[in-house]
């Protein structure tokens, strides 16, 4: 009965919005979520406050959706020239630019209200930096070959925010986690950019995949090794146990598997390697979770 009250046009518009916000592709959200959980569990030295867990879980999904909306707004004139993105709602004209901006503003406001209502002043101040990074990242590919570095900062900003919400300050461990996550993000988003490299070269969009050239896999491997190393330093300084280090070993094995998937630099292999990073983040979280029980 309820479905009969919703017109076909409304259902189509809802699908277009869901596509714009990548509700059908949660990989970006979980790649944001695992490092946020790393920070919450380490800052709490155990199980974090339920309120913070709810706020940051919801915040991750809201801000990832907002980031997708503003990203497609920034790329609305180039997505139609890229095989992987030509059918996106903005590129195909199914959603108007003003609608994307409105969704970005509305979702960002919801995430901001969660911070205002349920966290502390330090977390609130940090949230402005997160909003700025989420807004400027999509435009960086016009000006620098390092947009992945800006994405890394945007995807990592939840770490100091979560730490501040849970402990009331930001320790050196939080910034070590931030560093590890920036390195990890640059590595996996370079794999993602390798999928579009041929199209990006034609239309003049910049990326680390283009900057690294034939050294791409070697540099990604170096970044991945640094991620494991920095996280190992976190483990030593936080006095973590065997479960955490087993998680790091599993992450390292997954990184090797990603190198195998991307060995021929084919689109499908690089995309599968990118998606595999969900498991890399999960195994580190599981190691940390078990260690803190």
C-alpha positions as CSV (number, residue, x, y, z in Angstrom):
1,X,0.0,0.0,0.0
2,X,2.8,2.5,0.9
3,X,4.6,1.8,-2.3
4,X,1.5,2.8,-4.2
5,X,1.6,6.2,-2.7
6,X,5.0,6.8,-4.1
7,X,5.0,7.8,-7.8
8,X,7.4,6.3,-10.3
9,X,9.0,9.8,-10.7
10,X,9.7,9.9,-7.0
11,X,11.2,6.4,-7.0
12,X,13.4,7.4,-9.9
13,X,14.5,10.6,-8.1
14,X,15.3,8.6,-4.9
15,X,17.4,6.1,-6.9
16,X,19.3,9.0,-8.6
17,X,20.0,10.6,-5.2
18,X,21.1,7.2,-3.8
19,X,23.4,6.8,-6.7
20,X,24.8,10.3,-6.3
21,X,25.5,9.6,-2.6
22,X,26.9,6.1,-3.4
23,X,24.5,4.5,-1.0
24,X,24.8,1.4,-3.2
25,X,28.6,1.4,-2.9
26,X,29.6,1.5,0.8
27,X,33.3,0.9,0.3
28,X,34.2,4.6,0.9
29,X,32.2,4.6,4.1
30,X,33.9,1.5,5.5
31,X,37.4,2.8,4.5
32,X,36.5,5.9,6.6
33,X,35.0,3.8,9.4
34,X,37.8,1.4,10.3
35,X,40.4,4.2,11.1
36,X,37.8,6.0,13.1
37,X,37.2,2.9,15.1
38,X,40.9,2.4,15.6
39,X,41.0,5.9,17.2
40,X,38.0,5.4,19.4
41,X,39.2,2.0,20.8
42,X,42.7,3.3,21.4
43,X,41.6,6.6,23.0
44,X,39.2,4.6,25.3
45,X,41.9,2.0,26.1
46,X,39.0,-0.4,25.7
47,X,35.4,-0.1,24.7
48,X,34.5,3.5,23.8
49,X,31.4,5.3,25.0
50,X,28.3,4.1,23.2
51,X,27.4,7.7,22.5
52,X,30.7,8.4,20.7
53,X,30.4,5.1,18.8
54,X,26.9,6.1,17.5
55,X,27.9,9.7,16.7
56,X,31.0,8.8,14.7
57,X,29.4,5.8,12.9
58,X,26.6,8.0,11.8
59,X,29.0,10.9,11.1
60,X,31.2,8.7,8.9
61,X,28.2,7.7,6.7
62,X,26.8,11.2,6.5
63,X,30.1,12.9,5.6
64,X,31.0,10.2,3.1
65,X,27.7,10.8,1.3
66,X,28.2,14.6,1.5
67,X,31.7,14.2,0.1
68,X,30.3,12.1,-2.9
69,X,27.8,14.9,-3.6
70,X,30.4,17.7,-3.7
71,X,32.8,15.4,-5.6
72,X,30.3,14.9,-8.4
73,X,29.5,18.6,-8.4
74,X,33.2,19.4,-8.9
75,X,33.6,16.7,-11.6
76,X,30.2,17.3,-13.4
77,X,31.9,18.5,-16.6
78,X,34.5,15.7,-16.8
79,X,32.7,12.6,-15.5
80,X,31.0,12.2,-18.8
81,X,34.3,11.7,-20.5
82,X,35.4,8.8,-18.2
83,X,34.2,5.3,-18.8
84,X,33.6,4.5,-15.1
85,X,31.7,7.7,-14.3
86,X,29.8,8.7,-17.4
87,X,26.5,7.4,-16.1
88,X,26.6,9.3,-12.8
89,X,23.5,11.3,-12.1
90,X,25.1,14.7,-12.5
91,X,27.2,13.8,-15.5
92,X,24.1,12.4,-17.2
93,X,21.9,15.3,-16.2
94,X,19.5,13.3,-14.0
95,X,20.4,15.5,-11.0
96,X,21.0,19.2,-11.2
97,X,24.2,20.8,-9.7
98,X,22.2,22.9,-7.2
99,X,20.6,19.7,-5.9
100,X,24.1,18.2,-5.3
101,X,25.2,21.3,-3.4
102,X,22.1,21.3,-1.4
103,X,22.6,17.6,-0.4
104,X,26.2,18.4,0.6
105,X,25.1,21.3,2.8
106,X,22.2,19.3,4.3
107,X,24.2,16.2,5.1
108,X,27.1,18.3,6.5
109,X,24.7,20.2,8.7
110,X,23.4,16.9,10.1
111,X,26.9,15.7,10.9
112,X,27.7,19.0,12.4
113,X,24.7,18.9,14.7
114,X,25.7,15.4,15.9
115,X,29.1,17.0,17.0
116,X,27.4,20.0,18.6
117,X,24.8,18.1,20.5
118,X,26.8,15.0,21.6
119,X,30.5,15.8,21.8
120,X,32.8,18.4,23.4
121,X,34.2,21.8,22.4
122,X,37.6,20.4,21.1
123,X,35.8,18.0,18.8
124,X,33.5,20.8,17.6
125,X,36.5,23.0,16.7
126,X,38.1,20.2,14.8
127,X,34.9,19.6,12.8
128,X,35.5,22.8,10.9
129,X,38.8,21.5,9.6
130,X,37.0,18.3,8.5
131,X,34.3,20.2,6.6
132,X,36.9,22.3,4.8
133,X,38.9,19.3,3.7
134,X,35.7,17.5,2.5
135,X,34.9,20.6,0.4
136,X,38.2,21.4,-1.1
137,X,39.5,17.8,-1.9
138,X,37.4,17.3,-5.1
139,X,38.7,20.4,-6.7
140,X,42.4,19.6,-6.1
141,X,42.7,17.3,-9.1
142,X,42.6,20.4,-11.3
143,X,45.6,22.0,-9.6
144,X,47.9,19.3,-8.3
145,X,49.0,15.7,-9.0
146,X,48.6,15.0,-5.3
147,X,44.8,15.1,-4.8
148,X,45.1,11.7,-3.0
149,X,47.1,13.5,-0.3
150,X,44.2,15.9,0.3
151,X,41.8,12.9,0.3
152,X,44.1,11.2,2.8
153,X,43.8,14.3,5.1
154,X,40.0,14.4,4.7
155,X,39.6,10.6,5.3
156,X,41.9,10.8,8.4
157,X,40.4,13.9,10.1
158,X,37.9,11.7,11.9
159,X,40.9,10.3,13.9
160,X,41.7,13.4,15.9
161,X,38.0,14.2,16.2
162,X,37.2,10.7,17.6
163,X,40.2,10.9,19.9
164,X,39.2,14.3,21.2
165,X,35.6,13.1,21.7
166,X,36.6,10.0,23.7
167,X,39.5,11.4,25.8
168,X,39.1,15.2,25.8
169,X,42.5,15.8,24.2
170,X,44.7,14.6,21.2
171,X,47.7,12.6,22.0
172,X,50.8,11.8,19.9
173,X,49.3,8.3,19.2
174,X,46.3,10.0,17.5
175,X,48.7,11.8,15.1
176,X,50.6,8.6,14.5
177,X,47.3,7.0,13.5
178,X,46.5,10.0,11.4
179,X,49.9,9.7,9.6
180,X,49.4,6.0,9.0
181,X,45.9,6.5,7.6
182,X,47.1,9.3,5.2
183,X,49.7,7.0,3.8
184,X,47.2,4.2,3.5
185,X,44.7,6.4,1.8
186,X,47.2,7.7,-0.8
187,X,48.2,4.0,-1.5
188,X,44.6,2.7,-2.0
189,X,43.4,5.8,-3.8
190,X,46.3,5.6,-6.2
191,X,45.1,2.1,-7.1
192,X,41.7,3.6,-7.6
193,X,43.1,6.3,-9.8
194,X,45.0,3.7,-11.9
195,X,41.5,2.5,-13.1
196,X,40.9,5.9,-14.7
197,X,44.4,6.8,-15.7
198,X,44.0,6.6,-19.5
199,X,40.8,8.7,-19.4
200,X,42.3,11.2,-16.9
201,X,45.3,11.7,-19.2
202,X,43.0,12.6,-22.1
203,X,40.9,15.1,-20.2
204,X,43.7,16.7,-18.1
205,X,42.7,15.5,-14.7
206,X,45.7,15.0,-12.3
207,X,46.4,12.1,-9.9
208,X,49.2,10.3,-8.2
209,X,48.6,7.4,-10.6
210,X,49.7,9.8,-13.4
211,X,52.5,11.4,-11.3
212,X,54.0,8.0,-10.3
213,X,53.9,6.6,-13.9
214,X,55.7,3.3,-14.3
215,X,56.9,3.5,-10.6
216,X,53.3,3.3,-9.4
217,X,53.3,-0.2,-7.9
218,X,56.7,0.3,-6.3
219,X,55.6,3.5,-4.7
220,X,52.3,2.0,-3.5
221,X,54.3,-0.9,-2.1
222,X,56.6,1.6,-0.2
223,X,53.6,3.5,1.1
224,X,52.0,0.2,2.3
225,X,55.2,-0.8,4.1
226,X,55.2,2.6,5.8
227,X,51.6,2.1,6.9
228,X,52.5,-1.2,8.6
229,X,55.6,0.3,10.2
230,X,53.8,3.3,11.6
231,X,51.0,1.1,13.0
232,X,53.6,-1.1,14.6
233,X,55.1,2.0,16.3
234,X,51.5,2.8,17.5
235,X,51.4,-0.8,18.9
236,X,54.7,-0.4,20.8
237,X,53.8,3.0,22.2
238,X,50.3,1.8,23.2
239,X,51.6,-1.4,24.7
240,X,49.4,-3.5,22.5
241,X,49.6,-7.3,22.4
242,X,49.8,-10.2,20.1
243,X,46.3,-9.9,18.6
244,X,47.1,-6.4,17.3
245,X,50.4,-7.5,15.6
246,X,48.6,-10.5,14.1
247,X,46.2,-8.0,12.6
248,X,49.2,-6.1,11.1
249,X,50.6,-9.3,9.7
250,X,47.2,-9.9,8.0
251,X,47.2,-6.4,6.7
252,X,50.7,-6.9,5.2
253,X,49.6,-10.1,3.5
254,X,46.6,-8.3,2.0
255,X,48.9,-5.6,0.7
256,X,51.0,-8.3,-1.0
257,X,47.8,-9.7,-2.5
258,X,46.8,-6.2,-3.8
259,X,50.2,-6.0,-5.5
260,X,49.4,-9.3,-7.2
261,X,46.0,-8.1,-8.3
262,X,47.4,-4.9,-9.8
263,X,50.5,-6.6,-11.3
264,X,49.3,-6.0,-14.9
265,X,47.8,-2.5,-14.2
266,X,44.5,-3.6,-15.7
267,X,41.4,-1.8,-14.8
268,X,39.6,-4.7,-13.1
269,X,42.7,-5.8,-11.2
270,X,43.4,-2.4,-9.9
271,X,39.8,-1.9,-8.8
272,X,39.8,-5.3,-7.0
273,X,43.0,-4.3,-5.3
274,X,41.3,-1.0,-4.2
275,X,38.3,-2.8,-2.8
276,X,40.4,-5.3,-0.9
277,X,41.5,-2.5,1.4
278,X,38.2,-2.9,3.3
279,X,39.6,-6.2,4.6
280,X,43.0,-4.5,5.4
281,X,41.2,-2.0,7.7
282,X,39.0,-4.6,9.2
283,X,41.8,-7.0,10.3
284,X,43.7,-4.2,12.1
285,X,40.5,-3.3,13.9
286,X,39.8,-6.9,14.8
287,X,43.3,-7.2,16.2
288,X,42.9,-4.0,18.2
289,X,39.4,-5.0,19.4
290,X,40.5,-8.4,20.6
291,X,43.6,-6.9,22.3
292,X,41.5,-4.3,24.2
293,X,38.9,-6.8,25.5
